[in-house]
């Protein structure tokens, strides 16, 4: 498995490269966004670990260029820890997000999880996503089901984009509240349940198959079930 690390901080880049190499991965390092973009597009990598704050081209620019061509899994590794930064990274096409400072064991676990999912679970070719007959365009923030345009509010689209980005993964109410509403979850607040009901009434109830599912005691998942 080949991994590309795009990181301009030498100590962090060397630390990540050494640890991943010891875990059996083949690791290349790019020290700026221009070199990183070139390697990500031209090299044969199964995963990209990408910093946001880079010289030349920032991480979002590298990610945008990569998503135009490839569905390579991307783990964003950054000092930006605000919820809106995490949401922006995920909506821009990243598959996971890890904030510095971090434990290498967590990085290794996230790398392994992304590689098990493979490129089929990431964006393909551009900013469009699809789950069954549900289609989304992240740039125009539009969604369709069975070819019919869905009339979604901004928050409903953000909720759907989060679920689609993590399709097949169960997302807790806490995770959804943090990433969509930038709020710490309060068990007395039913904002997530209300939003899920409204979203389901627009994108799921009128159509088959059903895609948005409750998982009792755990949260919600977007996936097509047999």
FENRATA-V546065 format. One record per residue. RES is the residue in three letters. OMEGA is omega in radians with two decimals (* if undefined). Layout:
res = (RES/RES)
omega = (OMEGA/OMEGA)
//
This chain:
res = (UNK/UNK/UNK/UNK/UNK/UNK/UNK/UNK/UNK/UNK/UNK/UNK/UNK/UNK/UNK/UNK/UNK/UNK/UNK/UNK/UNK/UNK/UNK/UNK/UNK/UNK/UNK/UNK/UNK/UNK/UNK/UNK/UNK/UNK/UNK/UNK/UNK/UNK/UNK/UNK/UNK/UNK/UNK/UNK/UNK/UNK/UNK/UNK/UNK/UNK/UNK/UNK/UNK/UNK/UNK/UNK/UNK/UNK/UNK/UNK/UNK/UNK/UNK/UNK/UNK/UNK/UNK/UNK/UNK/UNK/UNK/UNK/UNK/UNK/UNK/UNK/UNK/UNK/UNK/UNK/UNK/UNK/UNK/UNK/UNK/UNK/UNK/UNK/UNK/UNK/UNK/UNK/UNK/UNK/UNK/UNK/UNK/UNK/UNK/UNK/UNK/UNK/UNK/UNK/UNK/UNK/UNK/UNK/UNK/UNK/UNK/UNK/UNK/UNK/UNK/UNK/UNK/UNK/UNK/UNK/UNK/UNK/UNK/UNK/UNK/UNK/UNK/UNK/UNK/UNK/UNK/UNK/UNK/UNK/UNK/UNK/UNK/UNK/UNK/UNK/UNK/UNK/UNK/UNK/UNK/UNK/UNK/UNK/UNK/UNK/UNK/UNK/UNK/UNK/UNK/UNK/UNK/UNK/UNK/UNK/UNK/UNK/UNK/UNK/UNK/UNK/UNK/UNK/UNK/UNK/UNK/UNK/UNK/UNK/UNK/UNK/UNK/UNK/UNK/UNK/UNK/UNK/UNK/UNK/UNK/UNK/UNK/UNK/UNK/UNK/UNK/UNK/UNK/UNK/UNK/UNK/UNK/UNK/UNK/UNK/UNK/UNK/UNK/UNK/UNK/UNK/UNK/UNK/UNK/UNK/UNK/UNK/UNK/UNK/UNK/UNK/UNK/UNK/UNK/UNK/UNK/UNK/UNK/UNK/UNK/UNK)
omega = (3.14/-3.13/3.06/3.08/3.12/-2.99/-3.08/3.08/-2.99/-3.09/-3.14/-3.14/-3.14/3.13/-3.13/-3.14/-3.12/-3.12/3.13/3.10/3.11/3.11/3.04/3.13/2.97/-2.95/2.96/-3.12/2.99/-3.03/3.10/-3.06/-3.12/3.10/-3.14/3.10/-3.13/-3.11/-3.13/-3.12/-3.03/-3.09/3.13/-3.09/3.09/-3.13/3.05/3.00/-2.88/3.00/3.11/-3.07/-3.09/3.00/3.12/3.09/-3.13/-3.06/3.12/3.09/3.08/-3.11/3.13/3.13/-3.14/-3.09/3.05/-3.03/-2.95/3.07/-3.14/3.10/-3.12/3.02/3.12/-3.11/-2.94/3.08/3.13/-3.05/3.11/-3.13/-3.11/3.07/3.12/3.14/3.12/3.13/-3.13/-3.14/3.11/3.08/3.08/-3.12/3.08/-2.97/3.13/-3.05/3.02/-0.16/-3.05/3.02/-3.09/3.13/3.10/3.07/-3.11/3.13/-3.14/3.08/3.14/3.14/3.14/-3.14/3.08/3.10/3.11/-3.07/-3.13/-3.13/-3.12/3.08/3.09/2.94/-3.08/-3.05/3.14/3.08/3.11/2.99/-3.01/3.14/3.03/3.11/3.13/3.01/-3.04/-3.13/-3.14/-3.12/3.09/3.14/3.14/3.02/-3.09/3.12/-3.13/3.12/3.11/-3.14/-3.06/2.98/-3.14/-3.14/3.10/3.10/3.12/3.10/-3.13/3.13/3.11/3.13/-3.13/3.11/-3.12/-3.06/-3.10/3.12/3.10/3.11/3.13/3.07/3.12/3.13/-3.13/-3.13/-3.13/-2.98/-3.13/-3.07/-3.13/-3.10/2.99/-3.00/3.07/-3.06/3.12/-3.12/-3.12/-3.08/-3.12/-3.13/3.13/-3.13/3.12/3.11/-3.14/3.11/-3.13/-3.13/-3.10/-2.99/-3.06/-3.04/-3.10/-2.98/2.97/0.00/3.07/-3.06/-3.06/-3.00/2.96/3.01/-2.98/3.08/-3.06/-3.13/-3.04/3.12/3.06/3.13/3.05/-3.13/-3.13/*)
//
